[in-house]
Amino acid sequence: MSSFDPRLIDDLARRLAASVPEGALALRRDLEQNFKGLLQSQLARLDLVTREEFDVQAAVLKRTREKLADLESRLSSLESGDT
C-alpha cells in the first residue's frame, strides 16, 4: 500500500472546511482537522499503489510478455525442426 502526499490531504481538508457556511467559522479549524483525519483513515483502508509503483509493474509485465513471446517463438521453431 502506498502513502499519499500529505499536502494533497491537507489541501482537500482545507477546501472541505472552507465550504462550511460563514456562520460556522469558529468550527472551521476543528472541521478541517476532522476532515483530514477522516480522509487519511479512509485512504489508508484502500489498497492502492503509487503511480511510480504502477509504472514499474507495468514495465515488468511488458518485459515478461516480450520474453514469453520470444520463448513461444523459439519453442515453435524447435518443434518444427527449424533452428
C-alpha positions, 0 to 999 in steps of 0.5 A: 500500500502506498502513502499519499502526499500529505499536502494533497490531504491537507489541501482537500481538508482545507477546501472541505472546511472552507465550504462550511457556511460563514456562520460556522467559522469558529468550527472551521479549524476543528472541521478541517482537522476532522476532515483530514483525519477522516480522509487519511483513515479512509485512504489508508483502508484502500489498497492502492499503489503509487503511480511510480509503483504502477509504472514499474509493474507495468514495465515488468509485465511488458518485459515478461510478455516480450520474453514469453513471446520470444520463448513461444517463438523459439519453442515453435521453431524447435518443434518444427525442426527449424533452428 
